[in-house]
Amino acid sequence: MYPQSPTMAYLHDAFSSVPLSFESLDSILPVVGRHARDMISDNIEGLDILHMDVIVCTANGLSEEYHEHTIDHESVFISTLVNSLEKVTFNQDASSNLDDTCSICLEKLGDGSNSNLVCTKCSHVFHEDCITEWLQHCIAHQSYSCPLCRCQVTYVD
């Protein structure tokens, strides 16, 4: 039996292929729905299609020892997200197209350091370590945004 609201019925249909019990879906889908509504209301870019990654981890009946050794899924998500960003090299001749400092740490991008540079979909360039740390701070808000323009940092296709 589906929940009463059309939104919950839609979410149950959308998640019907996920191998979870109806009770488990009933407990997580309201949270997914809330985050979806937040994404829509925070859609400052005016996008028609928004992307949401949903990671569901279940741990029913697992020992306390298992919980101590579980993977930090947020860190895995952020690492995967940063790895998907376009890798760039700083070219002194093309620096007029780029701000020559990382807006997170305020250090020069082409200073010869070993830090890799990445470019977001909104074309802002950061040190890979800096954007990783920035996104780690975004976990609490569940909104992974560019520190310059607040566009969503999403996977680069």
BALOBA-1460 file (C-alpha; in Angstrom, 3 decimals):
// residues 157
<rec num="1" residu="m" x="0.000" y="0.000" z="0.000"/>
<rec num="2" residu="y" x="1.388" y="3.390" z="-1.034"/>
<rec num="3" residu="p" x="1.495" y="6.439" z="1.211"/>
<rec num="4" residu="q" x="-1.308" y="8.980" z="0.867"/>
<rec num="5" residu="s" x="0.605" y="11.923" z="-0.657"/>
<rec num="6" residu="p" x="1.282" y="11.966" z="-4.409"/>
<rec num="7" residu="t" x="4.881" y="12.992" z="-3.729"/>
<rec num="8" residu="m" x="5.503" y="9.964" z="-1.521"/>
<rec num="9" residu="a" x="3.806" y="7.691" z="-4.073"/>
<rec num="10" residu="y" x="6.102" y="9.117" z="-6.776"/>
<rec num="11" residu="l" x="9.197" y="8.595" z="-4.602"/>
<rec num="12" residu="h" x="8.153" y="5.012" z="-3.809"/>
<rec num="13" residu="d" x="7.773" y="4.349" z="-7.547"/>
<rec num="14" residu="a" x="11.114" y="6.002" z="-8.306"/>
<rec num="15" residu="f" x="12.887" y="3.943" z="-5.631"/>
<rec num="16" residu="s" x="10.991" y="0.681" z="-6.272"/>
<rec num="17" residu="s" x="14.076" y="-0.961" z="-7.782"/>
<rec num="18" residu="v" x="16.156" y="-0.298" z="-4.645"/>
<rec num="19" residu="p" x="16.331" y="-3.525" z="-2.631"/>
<rec num="20" residu="l" x="14.905" y="-2.106" z="0.592"/>
<rec num="21" residu="s" x="11.803" y="-2.991" z="2.543"/>
<rec num="22" residu="f" x="8.714" y="-0.804" z="2.316"/>
<rec num="23" residu="e" x="9.292" y="0.200" z="5.964"/>
<rec num="24" residu="s" x="12.871" y="1.295" z="5.240"/>
<rec num="25" residu="l" x="11.719" y="3.339" z="2.258"/>
<rec num="26" residu="d" x="9.022" y="4.914" z="4.425"/>
<rec num="27" residu="s" x="11.698" y="6.079" z="6.845"/>
<rec num="28" residu="i" x="14.156" y="7.537" z="4.293"/>
<rec num="29" residu="l" x="11.944" y="8.899" z="1.508"/>
<rec num="30" residu="p" x="10.544" y="11.805" z="3.571"/>
<rec num="31" residu="v" x="14.162" y="12.940" z="4.060"/>
<rec num="32" residu="v" x="14.833" y="12.593" z="0.320"/>
<rec num="33" residu="g" x="11.665" y="14.570" z="-0.385"/>
<rec num="34" residu="r" x="12.690" y="17.311" z="2.041"/>
<rec num="35" residu="h" x="16.126" y="17.601" z="0.406"/>
<rec num="36" residu="a" x="14.505" y="17.697" z="-3.047"/>
<rec num="37" residu="r" x="12.228" y="20.551" z="-1.953"/>
<rec num="38" residu="d" x="15.266" y="22.377" z="-0.502"/>
<rec num="39" residu="m" x="17.118" y="21.938" z="-3.796"/>
<rec num="40" residu="i" x="14.174" y="23.378" z="-5.717"/>
<rec num="41" residu="s" x="13.840" y="26.378" z="-3.408"/>
<rec num="42" residu="d" x="17.628" y="26.989" z="-3.484"/>
<rec num="43" residu="n" x="17.807" y="26.701" z="-7.283"/>
<rec num="44" residu="i" x="19.460" y="30.086" z="-7.829"/>
<rec num="45" residu="e" x="20.770" y="28.942" z="-11.211"/>
<rec num="46" residu="g" x="17.188" y="28.447" z="-12.427"/>
<rec num="47" residu="l" x="17.917" y="24.949" z="-13.735"/>
<rec num="48" residu="d" x="15.017" y="22.904" z="-15.094"/>
<rec num="49" residu="i" x="16.629" y="19.599" z="-14.127"/>
<rec num="50" residu="l" x="18.370" y="19.113" z="-10.793"/>
<rec num="51" residu="h" x="20.617" y="16.178" z="-9.935"/>
<rec num="52" residu="m" x="20.552" y="14.439" z="-6.562"/>
<rec num="53" residu="d" x="22.742" y="11.540" z="-5.522"/>
<rec num="54" residu="v" x="21.152" y="9.345" z="-2.863"/>
<rec num="55" residu="i" x="23.403" y="6.989" z="-0.949"/>
<rec num="56" residu="v" x="21.592" y="4.516" z="1.291"/>
<rec num="57" residu="c" x="23.607" y="2.567" z="3.835"/>
<rec num="58" residu="t" x="21.963" y="-0.077" z="5.946"/>
<rec num="59" residu="a" x="23.493" y="-1.647" z="9.008"/>
<rec num="60" residu="n" x="20.752" y="-3.779" z="10.559"/>
<rec num="61" residu="g" x="22.061" y="-6.516" z="12.793"/>
<rec num="62" residu="l" x="25.726" y="-5.619" z="12.357"/>
<rec num="63" residu="s" x="28.117" y="-5.733" z="15.262"/>
<rec num="64" residu="e" x="29.515" y="-2.682" z="17.067"/>
<rec num="65" residu="e" x="32.961" y="-3.646" z="15.742"/>
<rec num="66" residu="y" x="31.670" y="-3.396" z="12.162"/>
<rec num="67" residu="h" x="30.346" y="0.129" z="12.802"/>
<rec num="68" residu="e" x="33.778" y="1.225" z="14.044"/>
<rec num="69" residu="h" x="35.342" y="0.139" z="10.736"/>
<rec num="70" residu="t" x="32.739" y="1.346" z="8.273"/>
<rec num="71" residu="i" x="33.712" y="3.661" z="5.462"/>
<rec num="72" residu="d" x="32.979" y="7.359" z="5.814"/>
<rec num="73" residu="h" x="30.567" y="7.533" z="2.868"/>
<rec num="74" residu="e" x="30.566" y="11.331" z="2.737"/>
<rec num="75" residu="s" x="34.352" y="11.325" z="2.255"/>
<rec num="76" residu="v" x="34.043" y="8.700" z="-0.476"/>
<rec num="77" residu="f" x="31.359" y="10.812" z="-2.177"/>
<rec num="78" residu="i" x="33.484" y="13.976" z="-2.004"/>
<rec num="79" residu="s" x="36.590" y="12.164" z="-3.203"/>
<rec num="80" residu="t" x="34.644" y="10.780" z="-6.175"/>
<rec num="81" residu="l" x="33.161" y="14.203" z="-6.878"/>
<rec num="82" residu="v" x="36.560" y="15.955" z="-6.822"/>
<rec num="83" residu="n" x="38.127" y="13.202" z="-8.956"/>
<rec num="84" residu="s" x="35.444" y="13.785" z="-11.576"/>
<rec num="85" residu="l" x="36.350" y="17.481" z="-11.910"/>
<rec num="86" residu="e" x="38.433" y="18.545" z="-14.892"/>
<rec num="87" residu="k" x="42.162" y="18.575" z="-14.129"/>
<rec num="88" residu="v" x="43.859" y="21.732" z="-15.386"/>
<rec num="89" residu="t" x="47.386" y="23.042" z="-15.587"/>
<rec num="90" residu="f" x="48.240" y="26.636" z="-14.950"/>
<rec num="91" residu="n" x="49.545" y="28.305" z="-18.084"/>
<rec num="92" residu="q" x="51.204" y="31.658" z="-17.400"/>
<rec num="93" residu="d" x="50.307" y="32.865" z="-20.920"/>
<rec num="94" residu="a" x="46.620" y="32.041" z="-20.402"/>
<rec num="95" residu="s" x="46.499" y="33.514" z="-16.905"/>
<rec num="96" residu="s" x="44.426" y="36.436" z="-18.158"/>
<rec num="97" residu="n" x="41.531" y="33.944" z="-18.460"/>
<rec num="98" residu="l" x="42.048" y="32.693" z="-14.918"/>
<rec num="99" residu="d" x="42.290" y="34.372" z="-11.584"/>
<rec num="100" residu="d" x="45.869" y="33.575" z="-10.620"/>
<rec num="101" residu="t" x="45.027" y="32.734" z="-6.999"/>
<rec num="102" residu="c" x="43.003" y="29.992" z="-5.397"/>
<rec num="103" residu="s" x="40.062" y="31.779" z="-3.811"/>
<rec num="104" residu="i" x="40.013" y="29.298" z="-0.936"/>
<rec num="105" residu="c" x="43.619" y="29.475" z="0.317"/>
<rec num="106" residu="l" x="44.509" y="32.727" z="-1.507"/>
<rec num="107" residu="e" x="47.806" y="31.265" z="-2.744"/>
<rec num="108" residu="k" x="48.974" y="31.547" z="-6.328"/>
<rec num="109" residu="l" x="47.791" y="28.752" z="-8.620"/>
<rec num="110" residu="g" x="50.970" y="28.531" z="-10.671"/>
<rec num="111" residu="d" x="53.463" y="28.743" z="-7.824"/>
<rec num="112" residu="g" x="55.180" y="25.471" z="-8.729"/>
<rec num="113" residu="s" x="53.679" y="23.600" z="-5.796"/>
<rec num="114" residu="n" x="52.738" y="19.959" z="-6.187"/>
<rec num="115" residu="s" x="49.055" y="20.668" z="-5.669"/>
<rec num="116" residu="n" x="46.849" y="19.652" z="-8.593"/>
<rec num="117" residu="l" x="44.393" y="22.148" z="-10.032"/>
<rec num="118" residu="v" x="40.769" y="21.359" z="-10.834"/>
<rec num="119" residu="c" x="38.083" y="23.278" z="-12.668"/>
<rec num="120" residu="t" x="34.400" y="23.176" z="-11.735"/>
<rec num="121" residu="k" x="31.538" y="23.217" z="-14.261"/>
<rec num="122" residu="c" x="31.185" y="26.934" z="-13.497"/>
<rec num="123" residu="s" x="34.795" y="27.366" z="-14.758"/>
<rec num="124" residu="h" x="36.383" y="28.303" z="-11.433"/>
<rec num="125" residu="v" x="39.841" y="26.866" z="-10.723"/>
<rec num="126" residu="f" x="41.030" y="25.725" z="-7.301"/>
<rec num="127" residu="h" x="43.770" y="23.635" z="-5.752"/>
<rec num="128" residu="e" x="42.405" y="20.085" z="-5.560"/>
<rec num="129" residu="d" x="43.207" y="19.885" z="-1.835"/>
<rec num="130" residu="c" x="41.440" y="23.195" z="-1.181"/>
<rec num="131" residu="i" x="38.189" y="22.294" z="-2.976"/>
<rec num="132" residu="t" x="38.203" y="18.894" z="-1.233"/>
<rec num="133" residu="e" x="38.436" y="20.586" z="2.161"/>
<rec num="134" residu="w" x="35.764" y="23.124" z="1.136"/>
<rec num="135" residu="l" x="33.366" y="20.357" z="0.122"/>
<rec num="136" residu="q" x="34.046" y="18.516" z="3.403"/>
<rec num="137" residu="h" x="32.698" y="21.615" z="5.192"/>
<rec num="138" residu="c" x="29.615" y="21.537" z="2.941"/>
<rec num="139" residu="i" x="28.587" y="18.081" z="4.223"/>
<rec num="140" residu="a" x="26.559" y="19.512" z="7.098"/>
<rec num="141" residu="h" x="24.463" y="21.578" z="4.668"/>
<rec num="142" residu="q" x="24.202" y="18.852" z="1.994"/>
<rec num="143" residu="s" x="24.799" y="21.608" z="-0.552"/>
<rec num="144" residu="y" x="28.069" y="21.191" z="-2.392"/>
<rec num="145" residu="s" x="28.510" y="24.677" z="-3.841"/>
<rec num="146" residu="c" x="31.294" y="26.629" z="-5.510"/>
<rec num="147" residu="p" x="32.937" y="28.994" z="-3.000"/>
<rec num="148" residu="l" x="32.874" y="31.807" z="-5.576"/>
<rec num="149" residu="c" x="29.475" y="31.713" z="-7.255"/>
<rec num="150" residu="r" x="27.530" y="29.143" z="-5.178"/>
<rec num="151" residu="c" x="26.670" y="27.007" z="-8.237"/>
<rec num="152" residu="q" x="26.340" y="23.343" z="-7.369"/>
<rec num="153" residu="v" x="29.586" y="21.413" z="-7.726"/>
<rec num="154" residu="t" x="28.477" y="18.337" z="-9.641"/>
<rec num="155" residu="y" x="30.051" y="15.460" z="-11.469"/>
<rec num="156" residu="v" x="31.693" y="16.451" z="-14.738"/>
<rec num="157" residu="d" x="30.432" y="14.213" z="-17.553"/>
